[in-house]
């Protein structure tokens, strides 16, 4: 599943559209509950090296509530501490 497919799935499943709250990070999409506006997911496109992948290029990272982390559609099996807020 690519990023566009995932955004469409979230939109049809939850009836919400992505919000892009950071001008500095225009590809970071936040999805919020309709009722209380709290986030339930964020999709970020980041450099692979930021999360310890020894490869050039970008990767889509999906962080969902309840501490499940997804990278390009696959559930992560370990924690990544190298994500930074640069």
C-alpha positions in Angstrom: 0.0 0.0 0.0 1.4 3.4 -0.9 0.9 6.7 0.8 -1.9 7.8 -1.4 -3.8 4.6 -0.9 -3.4 4.8 2.8 -4.6 8.4 2.9 -7.7 7.4 0.9 -8.3 4.4 3.2 -8.2 6.6 6.3 -10.4 9.2 4.6 -13.1 6.6 3.6 -12.8 4.7 6.9 -12.9 7.7 9.3 -14.4 10.4 7.1 -11.4 12.8 7.7 -8.9 14.6 5.5 -5.2 15.1 6.3 -4.1 18.2 8.0 -0.6 19.7 7.3 0.1 21.7 10.4 3.9 22.3 9.9 5.1 24.7 7.3 8.7 23.4 7.8 7.5 19.8 7.1 4.9 20.1 4.3 4.8 16.3 3.8 3.8 15.5 7.4 0.1 14.7 7.4 -1.9 14.5 10.6 -5.3 12.8 10.9 -7.6 14.0 13.6 -10.8 12.7 15.2 -13.8 14.7 14.0 -15.2 15.1 17.5 -12.3 16.3 19.6 -9.6 17.1 17.0 -7.0 14.9 18.7 -4.6 13.1 16.4 -5.0 9.4 15.8 -2.3 9.1 13.1 0.5 11.0 11.4 2.3 10.1 8.1 5.8 11.5 7.7 8.2 11.2 4.7 11.7 11.2 6.1 15.2 10.2 5.2 15.8 6.5 5.7 19.1 7.2 7.5 17.1 9.1 10.3 15.8 5.7 11.5 19.0 3.8 11.0 18.4 2.3 7.5 21.8 2.4 5.7 20.3 3.5 2.4 19.8 6.8 0.7 16.2 7.8 -0.1 13.0 8.6 1.6 10.5 6.4 3.5 7.0 7.0 4.7 6.6 6.5 8.4 3.1 6.1 9.9 2.7 6.6 13.6 -0.7 5.6 14.9 -2.0 5.9 18.4 -1.6 3.1 20.8 2.1 3.0 20.0 2.0 1.0 16.8 4.6 2.2 14.3 4.5 1.4 10.6 7.2 2.0 7.9 6.1 1.8 4.3 3.0 -0.2 5.3 4.8 -2.8 7.5 4.4 -3.0 11.3 7.8 -2.2 13.0 9.2 -4.8 15.2 11.5 -2.6 17.1 11.7 0.9 18.4 13.5 3.6 16.6 15.1 6.2 18.8 16.9 8.1 16.0 13.8 10.1 14.9 14.7 13.7 15.5 12.9 17.0 15.4 15.4 18.9 13.3 
